[in-house]
Amino acid sequence: MPNVVLGVGGGIAAYKACELLRLFTESGHAVRVVPTASALAFVGAPTWAALSGQPVATDVWSDAHEVPHVRIGRHADLVVVAPATADLLAKAAHGLADDLLTNTLLTATCPVVFAPAMHTEMWEHAATADNVATLRRRGAHVIEPAVGRLTGADTGKGRLPDPAAIFAYALRVLRAPRRDLAGRRVVVTAGGTREPLDPVRFLGNRSSGKQGYAFAATAAARGAAVTLIAANVSLPDPAGVEVVRVGTTLELRAATLAAAEGADAVVMAAAPADFRPAVVAEQKIKKTGGAAPVVELVTNPDIAAELGAAKPAGQVLVAFAAETHDALEHARGKLTRKNADLIVVNEVGADRVFGADANTVTVLDGRGVVATLGEQPKESVADAVWDLVVDRLVTS
């Protein structure tokens, strides 16, 4: 049973940590909650004790004979601090230890995840930015805060990510704590584009975006700064990921080309439409009792090929080939045309891959097959492909 320390800072978002605690305990983790004294002004110690089944203290004097300021950190498999206030991040960055939580952070040798929550001005302040950079440089995971409603009427960046997203992020770190993408910036596309026929109808495809979101989530857990460009996806935002929403292939193209500038890796997991209507009706197309209207199509740009043609030295481009037949043959041609470093190939259909939680893929590079991944969760597929990307980033 993994031992998790849940540190809780003194912010209004402390109440959300109750749900995070529930997620950990109900999935079989042993959780010791270590709040700051100010956190108890928002959620009392009896609540944490009842939900965790463990004693709760904020100072180093309680149960001093057990030396908790050393023991708790040493025995932890993972430390998650949520919410992590600006004050708490500053103390952690500077090695201050004036309570049980900050002592625990100094003694923990396991992975540490900070989920910041504060007002936008505090998050954007140079002091906080320096503290976050220091923590990340030392190997800590600092999740980017979400954008949304803050305390009072304020709205902006600084909101605590959804507890379920923090939980998912923490599990990834617990399973694979490596940070081999730290300091790297990556772009991932996901979902399927929609090309309007009229104000209510569109041409689309079956892509759910799950594989692209798995790429984004696993990259963030491995330390990357991730931009996820999502086309018509109804999935919760992964914690610590910047999400850009688009609708059509032309919108996807514009967002991807902009985000790819200066990126270390680009993973084109989205399913852009190859064609779009030449004319979009201004009003809903009506049945008139005669023949169905003829829809003239024009070809959409090949975004991956554009990226491949302009790919700077050192950037790794991962393309995708979702095929219904002759998958490897089609993929080899796409790999060359798009000037991609890797291409992920899978056979798709109405009853497989789309919307599923698992995938079966083959990965090719210019020399041939480099990986064959039998059916496994899409996050495992993403991690395996990131391993291949990391090898190329190291050697590029």
N, C-alpha and C positions, 0 to 999 in steps of 0.2 A: 504494500500500500504506500504510494508516494506521499511524502510529508511536504505539505505546502504551508508557507507562512504568508498570511494575508495582512499586509500593513495597510493601515487606514489613516490618511491624513485628515487634517481639520478643515474640510471644505463641505459646502452644502451637498455635494455629490456623494458624501459618505453613506447616505441611505441606499444608494445604488449598490454599494458593496455588499449589502445583505443578500441581494439576488446573486451576486458573484459567489458569495460564500455557499449559498444553496447549490449552485451548479457544481462546485467542487465536491461538497460533501455527498451529494446524491450520485455522483459518478465514482464514488469509492475512495476519494482522497481524504487523508487525515489533515485537518486544517487548524493551525494555531493562529488566532487573530491577535495582532499586536497593533492597537490603535495608538495614536498620539493623545496626549491629554486633551487637546482642543477638539479632537475627533469625537470624544465622549460628550461634548456639548451638543452634537447632532444626533448621535446614536449611543445609547447607554451601554455600559459593560454587561448588564444582564442579557441584553439582546444578543450580543456577540457570543457570550458563554452558552446561551440556550441553543443557538443555531449551530455552533461548532462542537459543543460537548467538551470544550476545553476551557481551562482557566484563562482569565483575561487580566492583563496588567499593563500599565504604561511606564512604570518606573523600574529601576534595576534593583530595588530593595525588597520587593515582594518575593517570597520564597528564595531569599538570598542564598540559602544553603545549597540550592540546586544550581546556582550560578547561571541564571537564565540568560543574562546578557551575552554569554558565550555559547551556552548549550543550544539555544534555539536556532541560531544561525548555522552552527556546525552540523546539526542533524537535518537541516532542510534540504529537500531535493529541488525546490523552487521557491523563490520569494516573489510575490506580486504586491506592488504598492498601488492601491487604487482607492480613492484618488490620491495622486501625488501633487501636493500643492507646490507653489513656487518656493516657499520656505523650506519644505522638505527636500526638494531637488537641490537647493543651495547647500543644505547641511550634508546631504549625501555626496555632492561633488567635492566639498571641502573637508570631508572626513570628520565632521563634528559628531559627537556622540553624547548627547545630554539626556537621552531617554532610552527606553528599552528598544524601540524600533530602530533608531539610528545606531545603537550598539549592535543590533542584529545584522544590519546592513554591513557593518564593518567586519563581522565574523563569518558571514556567509561565503562559502566557496562555490555554491551552486549558481545556476543562472538567476539573474534578477531582472524583473520586468517592472517598469514604471509606467503607469497610465495617468498622465498629467490631466489636471482639471483646474482651470483658473480663468480670470477675465482675459480677453484678447490682448489688452495692453500689457498685462503681466507676462503672458506667453511670448509676446513679440519683443519684450525688453531685452536689451543687449546682455544684461546680467544672466537672465534665464537662458538665453541662447548659448552663452558660454558654458553655463553649468550643464546643459543638455549635451553639448558637444564633448565636454569632459567625460561625462558618464558613458556616452557611446564609445568614446575612444578607449575607455577602460574595459569595454565589453558588455556593459549593461544594455538591455533593450529598453529604449524609451519610445513608446508608441506616440505617434502624432495625435493630438487631440482632435475631436470631431468639430464640425461647424454646426451651430444651431443656437437654440435659446439658452442663455446663461442666467445667472441670478437676476431677478427683477425683469426689466424690460429689455435688457441687453441681448444682442444676438451677434455671434461671430465665432471665430476659432478659439477653442478653449474648453469646449464641452467634453465631459467624460464620455468616451466611446461606450456603446451599448454593452452591458455586462456579458451578454452572450458572445459578442465579438472579442472582448477581452479574454473570456474563457477559452474560446477557440484558439486565439493567439497563444495563450499560455500553454495549452496542450501541445501545440506545435513545438514550442521551445522545449518543453519537457521531454518530448519524444526525440527531438533532434536539435540539441542546443548549439550546434555550430553556427558561427557568424561569418561564413566565408564570402558573403556579399556585403559586408560592412564597408561603407565608403563608396559603394557603387550606386549608380542611378539607373533604374530599369523602367521600361515602358511595356505594358501588357495591354492587348486589346481583347475584348470579350463580347459575346452576344452575337445577335444577328441583326443586320440592318433592315430597314423597311423603306421601300420606294413607293411613294404615294401615287395612286391612280386618280383619286379625287379626294375631297376633304375627309372621307370616311373609309376608304379602301386603300390597300397597299399590297405590293408584292413583298413577300418575306420568306423566311426559312425557319427551321425547327430548332435552331441553336438556343440553348438555355443560358449560356454563359458560364456554366458551372466549371468547365475546365479552365477557362481564362481566369475566373475568380480564384481557383485553386493555385494557379501560377502566381497571382498577385499576393495572396495570403502567405504562401510559403516563402516567397522572396522577402516579404517584410519580416517574417520570423527569422530569416537568415541575415537580417541586418541591412537590407537594401532600402533606399528611398524609392518608393514605387508610385508611378502614375498609372492608374487603371482607366482605360478609355472604354466605357461600357455602352453598348448599343442595345437599347430596349431590353434591359435585364431587370427582373424583379427579384433580386437577391439582396440581402443585407450587406452594407458596405463592410469589407474586411477592416479590422482595426489597424490603424496606422498607415492607411493607404489613401492617397489622393485620388478621388474618383471624378472623372470628366464624363458627362453623359452626352451621347449623340444619338441621332435617329437614322439618318441616311448614310449611304456610302460616301457621298461627297463630304458630309460632316465628319465622318470617321477619318477620311483622308486628311482633312485640314487639321484636325486635332492631333492625329498621329504624327504627321510631318513636323508639326510644331514641337511636340513633346520629345521626339526622337533626337532633336538637336542636342548634342553633347551627352546623350545617354550611352551607357556602357553596353546595354543589351536591349533588344526589342523583340518581344514575343508576340507574334501575330496570330493569336488564338481566336479572334473574331471570325465570323462568317459573313463577309460583305457580299452583297448581291452583285453578280456579274453584269446584270443588265438593269435598266430603269426605263420607265415609260418616257418616250420622247416628249410628250405633252401631258401635263397634269391638268385635269378638268377643274375649273373653278367651282363647279357645283356637282352635287352627287349625280353620277351617271344613272339615268333611268331606263328601265325596260320599256320599250315602246311597242312591243308586240311583233316587231320584225326581227331581223337577224341581229345577233350579238355584235357589239361594236368591235372593230379591229384595233388592237392595241399595238402601236409601233414601239419597238424597244431600241434603245441605244446602249452601247457598251460603257460600263463604268470603268474608271481607271483602276489599274492593278497597283494597289498601294504597296504591297510587299516588293514588287518589282521596282517601283520608284525608290523605295528605301534602299534596296540592293544596289541600284545604279549609283546612288549618291552616298553609299556607306563609307564613313570615315575609317581610317586605319584604327584597328583595335576594337571597333564595335562589332558585337556578335548579333546576327540576325537569325531568328528562328521562325521559319514559315510552317504552315500547316497544309495538309492535303487530306480532306475528308472526301472519300471516294466510295462509289457504290460498286465498282468493279475495276479489275486490273490496277489495284491501288498502288503497288510499288512501281509499276511502269509509269503511271501518271506522275507519281511523286518525283521520280528521277528527272523527268522533264521540267517539272516546276522548280526543283532545286536549282537547276542550271539557269532557267529563264529569270528567276528572281534573285540570282546571285546570293542565295542564302547560305549560311554556314551550316545550319541543320534544318531538316524538315521532319515534322512529326506526322506520321501517316496513320490513319485509321479508316476502317471500312464502316460506313454509316448506312442507316436505313430508318424507316418509320418506327421500327420496334427495337432499335439498339442505339446506344451512345447518347442520342439526343435526350436531355433531361435526366439521364441516369447518373448515379453517383460513382460509377466505376467506368473504366475505359480500358481498351486493349490497343496498344500502339506499337509501331515500329519506327525507329529513328534512323535517318540516313544522313550522311555527310557526303562530300565529294568522292570519297573512297568506297562508299557502300554502306551496308548496314552497320551501325555502331551500337544499337541496343534493340532488343525485342522484349517488350513488357507485356506479360500476360495479364489477364483481367485483374485489376486492382483499383483501389480508390483513386479518384482523380487527383487528390493531394499527393499520393505516392508517385503517380505518373509525373506530376509537376516537379517534385523533389528530384526524381531521377533525371529529368531533362535539365534542371538547374545544375546538377552535378556535371553534366556534359558542358554546359555553358561556362561554369567556373573553370573547368580545365582549359577552355579556350581563352578565357580572360587572363588566366595566369600566364599562359604561354604567348599571348599576343603582344 
